[in-house]
Amino acid sequence: MRKAKHYDQDGRLLGEVDLPEAAFGVEPNGHVLWQSVKVYRANQRQGNAATKTRSMVSGGNTKPWKQKGTGRARAGTTRSPIWVGGATTFGPQPRDYTQALPKKVRRLALISAMSQRASEGNVAIVNEFAFSEPKTGSIARFMETAGLGGRKVCLITAQSQPTVVKSCRNIPGLEVLTRTSMNVYDLMNAEVLVFTIGAIEGLKEAYGA
């Protein structure tokens, strides 16, 4: 059973807690992690690069000069790809880069990412942050007191908390996700994963204790 340090919202160490074996105790699957990150990055591409083909370039309806007798090469339009200001040959066109992964593969990838960080001792638990308004200073103090200052940290909450998100967005290296919006790219990009108590309870329900 892997364990994680448990902190209060001020960053004081309260002890250690057992992590759910089903979510943090598996052998990480490196290939599935790679595949999931590749798909995530492909899905971030907008695919809106575009160039004009000769049917899209304006002008060029008139033959520049007569076919014979000028000594120059034959030309039928000024919008030919070999002319300056003409069309582009085989240029990029808008396309969809979206890829998909089977549900079981996505699930295994998330579990592998969490288990990888747990095996390194880089998973922590924190009590719920109860802010009535954004307080960046409180989050910064938590990070320093808990020894997380200067590290890349991913904070996972049980549900969307706008005050927590606004409190964290000016702190370099700190990313905030909800349990349902977790993705392998952000989990692997972070050095330390910090889960709130509510997020851990949600993981137990989703993956089994």
Steps between C-alpha positions, in 0.01 A plus 500: 500500500653828391475800729486876453572789732189674631502880543250753625421804286779696670759243393554343842571126491225299671639152431469241227200336337462185291436555131233295319680196362284485187600852394855530633632146536524358148811443291522802263454413133756709312357440154150603604641816662682589179194427290275711720737799495532474120121500457460791743751713312346410164159608630639841597582579138258744338569380147407835345815563291395573143642621168321596179483265205482645147120482516502730803742771381328805353584630153680320222200459273676660205784332313812714570621495141428315181595138470760535223742752359626672818800276568380448856363188660135423460280644778128472546454682833697720738368292790701191410703362794824585317412871489567749778164567665362175368354202678679252727557145387416227752472755782334421836121496521275504809473153651397325817786346701273348763586149616314272738595236755282219633348569840696219667827634360424852628419358840820295512705802393364716784558225754853445365581871529374520859676177594825627346498811718394300806790257454735800498349636822370806314134483601358709786158551657363833623185597684241692301577865428209709627533849350214746476716709266829443312805497727822446310705565813337210683581257220855634477548448875364146472749426223796634696405340833438163335838518325350528152628845413683515169372160387251418225183404684162381378218562748198275447171602662175306529305754296546838338583769756537843332650661810771234519574527126532879526720463809740271315520653153776751584727241663762370252503125451163437667222341295145443630277220369184330617484126549286462187723724284827324583711411200820299469696786342456733799549221754829394342610860443473572874766397750252468787130414504298654784149363548236648725317265737190527283695405186637188671150397606389547140784278378395230744148507356624503140772237523414311817675533835 
